[in-house]
């Protein structure tokens, strides 16, 4: 659905920045009935649209194909990794049932986790299971506006990829039953001996199941032929990550390690080898010849930013001081452009996914920021013209905070 769809921002507590913008909250509708399935996963009846937007890029970096199979929900807190299945829904419509991953954010809002209990959701005075857009449309909640101040023209709670839409037999927007599969009480925990083999020499790597705490505690130094040890944080980095770290900006762009490397097991049984750093999250794509051996997660899509900054701008002819990126519909200009070019460019940071926006930290420092697929740049006027007037946000730290660690 073109109207009401936003490129996302996830509500995350930052060490340096307080970026959340919450709407004024007014009259709330009646509670929706939560229906658990056999596993305890919650089901709600919500209004669904066809996603469309073929050729566009989803919030997790997937390029939308004709007849594509995925959904969008209005909170990046439930966004799967690119081509991943960490978050999935089951949709029922007129007797047909289809399961699809969450690869995009929308419709209307970007931080409306309406499937969570009221005490845990952004719009805490709304009942669980009622999207903010539905409440705005049906009950004039928030004066009929969405979180970015736009008039809500329909009660949407889910966007459905074209292929999934067709598989359900849908021909127009309609009410559907959606089961949020990650809310089930017992996560799928396959036995360790059924998981793919770990890389040679790293068989002692810890395995972490979905929802469990990553290995964040300081550790002793390991075999120096396989790891580099950072005594400042007490973590070991495998050689394959160190090679990437050294060639992609090291501490400036990636930061120091804040976890051990570990194998993550997702709810669907898929696995990935990953490690948290202060600014990025690296993934070791062992055995996957379709990807580089190491990639950096698109962590920028989890960073908070005003919806107004996420709105795409009109295209223009690029100059030496301002470049337009049609891939994301955003520009990069002036000091941030030069910093981007001088410190690794597209390979290190990805494309811009917001425009510049201003804010103020809790202690009163003003800043200008811009979010990229793998970074957030921050310019500090009180240090203008001095070394370090542009810094990078600690997105890895913030993501762990958001997940409760």
C-alpha positions as CSV (number, residue, x, y, z in Angstrom):
1,X,0.0,0.0,0.0
2,X,1.6,3.3,-1.1
3,X,-0.3,5.7,1.2
4,X,0.5,5.3,4.8
5,X,3.6,3.2,4.4
6,X,6.8,4.4,6.1
7,X,10.4,3.5,6.1
8,X,10.8,2.4,9.7
9,X,12.4,3.5,12.9
10,X,12.6,1.3,16.0
11,X,12.1,2.9,19.4
12,X,15.6,2.4,21.0
13,X,17.1,3.9,24.1
14,X,20.5,5.5,23.2
15,X,23.4,6.2,25.4
16,X,23.8,9.6,23.8
17,X,20.5,10.5,22.2
18,X,16.9,10.7,23.2
19,X,15.2,10.5,19.9
20,X,11.7,9.1,20.7
21,X,8.7,11.2,19.6
22,X,5.4,10.1,21.1
23,X,2.0,11.4,19.8
24,X,-0.6,13.0,22.0
25,X,-2.8,10.2,23.3
26,X,-6.6,10.6,23.5
27,X,-9.7,8.4,23.7
28,X,-9.0,4.7,23.5
29,X,-11.3,2.1,21.9
30,X,-12.5,-1.1,23.5
31,X,-10.1,-4.0,24.0
32,X,-9.6,-6.5,21.2
33,X,-10.0,-10.2,22.0
34,X,-6.7,-12.1,22.1
35,X,-7.1,-15.6,20.9
36,X,-4.1,-17.9,21.6
37,X,-3.4,-20.8,19.3
38,X,-2.3,-24.2,20.4
39,X,1.2,-23.0,21.1
40,X,0.0,-19.9,23.0
41,X,0.8,-17.5,20.2
42,X,-1.6,-14.5,20.1
43,X,-4.1,-14.0,17.3
44,X,-5.9,-10.7,16.5
45,X,-8.3,-9.6,13.8
46,X,-6.8,-6.6,11.9
47,X,-7.3,-4.9,8.6
48,X,-4.8,-5.8,5.9
49,X,-3.6,-4.2,2.7
50,X,-1.7,-5.4,-0.4
51,X,1.9,-4.2,-0.1
52,X,2.7,-3.6,-3.8
53,X,5.8,-1.4,-4.2
54,X,7.5,-3.9,-6.5
55,X,11.1,-2.8,-7.1
56,X,11.3,-0.9,-3.8
57,X,13.4,-1.9,-0.8
58,X,11.9,-3.1,2.4
59,X,13.1,-2.0,5.9
60,X,15.4,-5.0,6.1
61,X,17.0,-4.4,2.8
62,X,15.1,-6.9,0.6
63,X,14.2,-5.7,-2.9
64,X,10.5,-6.4,-3.5
65,X,9.8,-8.8,-6.3
66,X,6.6,-9.5,-8.2
67,X,4.5,-12.1,-6.4
68,X,6.7,-11.6,-3.2
69,X,5.9,-13.4,0.1
70,X,6.3,-11.3,3.2
71,X,4.4,-8.9,5.4
72,X,4.9,-5.5,7.1
73,X,4.0,-4.6,10.6
74,X,4.0,-1.1,12.1
75,X,7.0,-1.6,14.5
76,X,10.6,-2.4,13.6
77,X,10.8,-4.2,16.9
78,X,9.4,-7.2,15.0
79,X,11.6,-6.9,11.8
80,X,13.4,-10.0,10.6
81,X,16.9,-9.7,9.2
82,X,17.3,-9.6,5.4
83,X,15.7,-12.8,4.0
84,X,15.4,-14.0,7.6
85,X,12.5,-15.6,9.5
86,X,13.1,-14.5,13.0
87,X,9.6,-12.9,13.1
88,X,6.8,-14.6,11.2
89,X,3.0,-14.3,11.2
90,X,0.3,-16.7,10.2
91,X,-2.6,-15.1,8.3
92,X,-6.0,-16.7,7.9
93,X,-8.6,-15.4,5.4
94,X,-11.8,-17.2,4.2
95,X,-10.5,-20.6,5.1
96,X,-7.0,-20.2,3.7
97,X,-3.9,-19.9,5.9
98,X,-0.5,-18.7,4.9
99,X,2.7,-18.1,6.9
100,X,5.0,-15.2,6.0
101,X,8.1,-13.5,7.5
102,X,8.1,-9.8,8.6
103,X,10.4,-8.0,6.2
104,X,9.0,-4.4,6.3
105,X,7.6,-1.8,8.6
106,X,4.1,-0.3,8.1
107,X,1.4,0.6,7.5
108,X,1.0,4.1,8.9
109,X,3.2,3.8,12.0
110,X,6.8,2.7,12.8
111,X,6.7,2.0,16.5
112,X,3.2,0.5,17.1
113,X,3.8,-2.9,18.7
114,X,0.0,-3.4,19.1
115,X,0.3,-7.2,19.6
116,X,2.1,-6.6,23.0
117,X,0.3,-6.1,26.3
118,X,-0.7,-2.4,26.8
119,X,1.9,-1.9,29.5
120,X,4.6,-2.9,27.0
121,X,3.4,-1.1,23.9
122,X,4.3,2.5,22.8
123,X,0.6,3.5,22.8
124,X,0.1,2.2,26.3
125,X,-3.4,3.6,26.7
126,X,-4.7,1.4,23.8
127,X,-5.8,-2.1,24.4
128,X,-3.6,-5.0,23.2
129,X,-4.4,-6.0,19.6
130,X,-5.8,-2.6,18.5
131,X,-3.5,-0.9,16.0
132,X,-3.1,2.9,16.6
133,X,-4.3,3.5,13.0
134,X,-7.4,1.5,13.6
135,X,-8.1,3.5,16.8
136,X,-7.5,6.7,15.0
137,X,-9.8,5.8,12.1
138,X,-12.6,4.3,14.1
139,X,-12.5,6.3,17.4
140,X,-10.7,9.5,16.5
141,X,-7.8,8.4,18.8
142,X,-5.0,11.0,18.6
143,X,-7.4,13.3,16.8
144,X,-7.6,10.8,13.9
145,X,-3.8,11.1,13.2
146,X,-1.0,8.5,13.0
147,X,2.2,8.8,14.9
148,X,3.7,11.3,12.4
149,X,0.6,13.5,12.3
150,X,-1.0,12.3,9.1
151,X,-4.8,11.9,8.8
152,X,-5.5,8.1,8.9
153,X,-7.7,7.1,6.0
154,X,-8.2,3.4,6.8
155,X,-7.7,1.2,9.8
156,X,-4.7,-0.9,8.6
157,X,-2.6,-3.1,10.9
158,X,-0.7,-5.2,8.3
159,X,0.7,-4.9,4.8
160,X,0.7,-8.2,2.9
161,X,3.2,-9.0,0.1
162,X,1.6,-9.5,-3.3
163,X,2.3,-13.3,-3.4
164,X,1.0,-13.9,0.1
165,X,-2.0,-11.7,-0.8
166,X,-2.7,-13.9,-3.8
167,X,-2.2,-17.1,-1.9
168,X,-4.8,-16.0,0.6
169,X,-7.3,-15.4,-2.3
170,X,-7.6,-11.7,-1.4
171,X,-8.6,-9.3,-4.1
172,X,-8.9,-6.1,-2.0
173,X,-8.0,-4.8,1.4
174,X,-10.0,-6.7,4.1
175,X,-10.0,-7.9,7.7
176,X,-7.8,-10.9,8.4
177,X,-6.8,-13.0,11.4
178,X,-3.1,-12.7,12.2
179,X,-1.2,-15.0,14.5
180,X,2.1,-13.5,15.8
181,X,4.1,-16.7,15.9
182,X,7.0,-15.3,18.0
183,X,4.6,-14.7,20.9
184,X,4.2,-18.5,21.4
185,X,5.0,-19.6,24.9
186,X,7.7,-22.2,24.0
187,X,10.3,-21.4,21.5
188,X,11.5,-24.1,19.1
189,X,14.8,-25.4,20.5
190,X,16.4,-28.0,18.2
191,X,19.0,-30.2,19.8
192,X,22.6,-29.1,19.3
193,X,23.6,-32.2,17.4
194,X,20.9,-31.4,14.8
195,X,22.4,-27.9,14.0
196,X,24.8,-27.2,11.2
197,X,28.4,-27.8,12.1
198,X,30.5,-24.9,13.4
199,X,33.6,-23.8,11.6
200,X,36.7,-25.9,12.3
201,X,38.6,-24.7,15.4
202,X,35.5,-22.9,16.8
203,X,33.5,-25.9,17.9
204,X,33.4,-24.5,21.5
205,X,31.5,-21.5,20.3
206,X,28.4,-20.9,22.6
207,X,24.9,-21.5,21.1
208,X,22.2,-19.0,22.1
209,X,18.5,-19.8,21.4
210,X,16.0,-17.1,20.5
211,X,15.1,-14.9,23.5
212,X,18.1,-16.0,25.6
213,X,20.9,-13.7,26.8
214,X,23.9,-13.4,24.4
215,X,27.4,-14.1,25.9
216,X,28.0,-10.5,27.1
217,X,30.1,-11.2,30.2
218,X,33.9,-10.6,30.0
219,X,35.8,-13.8,29.1
220,X,39.4,-15.0,29.3
221,X,41.7,-14.8,26.3
222,X,41.4,-17.8,23.9
223,X,43.8,-19.4,21.5
224,X,45.8,-16.6,19.9
225,X,46.0,-18.4,16.6
226,X,42.2,-18.3,16.3
227,X,41.2,-15.1,18.1
228,X,42.4,-11.6,18.9
229,X,41.7,-10.6,22.5
230,X,40.5,-7.1,23.5
231,X,41.4,-6.7,27.2
232,X,39.5,-3.3,27.3
233,X,36.2,-5.1,27.0
234,X,37.2,-8.7,27.8
235,X,36.1,-10.3,24.5
236,X,37.6,-12.5,21.9
237,X,37.2,-11.8,18.2
238,X,37.7,-14.6,15.7
239,X,40.3,-14.1,12.9
240,X,37.6,-13.9,10.2
241,X,35.9,-10.9,12.0
242,X,39.3,-9.3,12.8
243,X,40.1,-9.3,9.1
244,X,36.9,-7.5,8.4
245,X,37.3,-5.2,11.4
246,X,40.8,-4.1,10.2
247,X,39.7,-3.4,6.6
248,X,36.3,-1.7,7.4
249,X,37.2,1.1,9.8
250,X,38.1,-0.8,13.0
251,X,37.1,1.0,16.2
252,X,35.9,4.1,14.4
253,X,33.3,2.4,12.3
254,X,32.6,-0.9,14.1
255,X,33.7,-0.2,17.7
256,X,35.1,-2.6,20.3
257,X,33.5,-6.1,20.8
258,X,30.8,-6.2,23.5
259,X,30.0,-9.9,23.2
260,X,31.7,-13.1,22.4
261,X,31.1,-14.7,19.0
262,X,28.1,-17.1,19.2
263,X,25.7,-19.2,17.2
264,X,22.2,-17.8,17.3
265,X,19.3,-20.2,16.8
266,X,16.1,-18.5,15.6
267,X,12.6,-19.6,16.4
268,X,12.3,-21.3,13.0
269,X,15.5,-23.4,13.7
270,X,17.7,-21.4,11.3
271,X,21.1,-20.3,12.6
272,X,23.6,-17.6,12.2
273,X,27.1,-16.9,13.7
274,X,27.2,-13.4,15.0
275,X,29.0,-11.0,17.3
276,X,28.0,-7.6,18.8
277,X,30.4,-4.6,18.6
278,X,29.7,-1.1,19.9
279,X,28.5,0.2,16.6
280,X,27.8,-2.8,14.4
281,X,26.8,-6.5,14.4
282,X,28.9,-8.8,12.3
283,X,27.8,-12.1,10.8
284,X,30.0,-15.0,9.7
285,X,28.3,-16.6,6.7
286,X,30.1,-19.9,7.1
287,X,29.1,-22.4,4.4
288,X,26.9,-19.9,2.5
289,X,28.6,-19.2,-0.8
290,X,25.9,-16.8,-1.9
291,X,27.2,-14.2,0.6
292,X,30.6,-12.7,1.5
293,X,32.2,-14.6,4.3
294,X,31.5,-11.7,6.7
295,X,28.7,-9.2,6.5
296,X,27.6,-6.3,8.7
297,X,23.9,-6.4,9.7
298,X,21.7,-3.5,8.5
299,X,21.6,-2.3,12.1
300,X,20.6,1.2,11.0
301,X,17.0,0.1,10.4
302,X,16.7,-0.5,14.2
303,X,17.8,3.1,15.1
304,X,15.3,5.7,16.1
305,X,14.6,8.8,14.1
306,X,11.6,11.1,13.5
307,X,9.1,9.9,10.8
308,X,9.6,13.2,9.1
309,X,13.3,12.4,8.6
310,X,12.4,9.0,7.1
311,X,10.1,10.5,4.4
312,X,11.6,10.2,1.0
313,X,12.5,13.3,-0.9
314,X,12.2,14.3,-4.5
315,X,15.1,13.3,-6.8
316,X,17.6,15.9,-7.9
317,X,20.9,16.0,-9.9
318,X,23.8,15.3,-7.6
319,X,26.6,17.8,-7.0
320,X,30.0,17.8,-5.2
321,X,28.3,18.9,-2.0
322,X,25.0,16.9,-2.2
323,X,24.3,13.4,-3.6
324,X,20.9,11.9,-4.1
325,X,20.5,8.1,-3.7
326,X,17.6,6.7,-5.7
327,X,18.1,3.3,-3.9
328,X,16.6,4.8,-0.7
329,X,15.2,8.2,-1.8
330,X,17.5,10.2,0.5
331,X,20.3,12.7,0.1
332,X,23.7,13.0,1.7
333,X,25.3,16.4,1.9
334,X,28.1,18.7,3.2
335,X,30.0,17.5,6.3
336,X,28.2,14.1,6.5
337,X,28.9,13.5,2.8
338,X,32.6,14.2,3.3
339,X,32.8,12.0,6.4
340,X,31.0,9.2,4.6
341,X,33.4,9.4,1.7
342,X,36.5,9.6,3.8
343,X,35.7,6.7,6.2
344,X,34.5,3.9,3.9
345,X,31.5,5.1,2.0
346,X,28.9,2.6,0.8
347,X,30.9,-0.5,1.9
348,X,31.2,0.7,5.5
349,X,27.9,2.5,6.1
350,X,25.4,1.6,3.4
351,X,23.0,4.1,1.9
352,X,21.3,6.9,3.9
353,X,17.9,5.9,5.1
354,X,16.9,9.3,6.7
355,X,17.4,12.9,6.0
356,X,19.3,15.0,8.6
357,X,17.4,15.8,11.7
358,X,18.1,17.8,14.9
359,X,17.6,17.0,18.5
360,X,18.9,17.5,22.0
361,X,20.3,15.0,24.5
362,X,18.9,14.7,28.0
363,X,21.8,16.9,29.3
364,X,21.0,19.7,26.9
365,X,23.6,19.1,24.1
366,X,22.2,19.9,20.7
367,X,23.1,17.6,17.7
368,X,22.3,16.9,14.1
369,X,22.1,13.3,13.1
370,X,21.5,11.1,10.0
371,X,20.9,7.4,9.9
372,X,22.4,5.0,7.4
373,X,21.9,1.3,6.8
374,X,24.9,0.5,9.1
375,X,25.5,3.6,11.1
376,X,24.2,6.9,12.6
377,X,26.3,10.0,12.1
378,X,26.1,12.7,14.8
379,X,27.4,16.3,14.4
380,X,27.9,18.3,17.6
381,X,27.7,22.1,17.2
382,X,29.5,22.7,20.4
383,X,32.6,21.0,18.9
384,X,32.2,22.6,15.4
385,X,35.5,22.7,13.6
386,X,37.3,20.5,16.1
387,X,38.4,16.9,15.8
388,X,35.6,14.7,16.7
389,X,32.8,17.1,15.8
390,X,31.2,14.1,13.9
391,X,30.8,10.9,15.8
392,X,29.0,7.6,15.2
393,X,26.2,6.3,17.4
394,X,26.6,3.1,19.5
395,X,23.9,1.2,17.6
396,X,25.1,-2.2,18.8
397,X,24.9,-1.1,22.4
398,X,21.5,0.4,21.9
399,X,20.1,-2.7,20.2
400,X,21.2,-4.8,23.2
401,X,19.5,-2.3,25.5
402,X,16.3,-2.5,23.5
403,X,16.3,-6.3,23.8
404,X,16.6,-6.0,27.5
405,X,20.3,-6.9,28.0
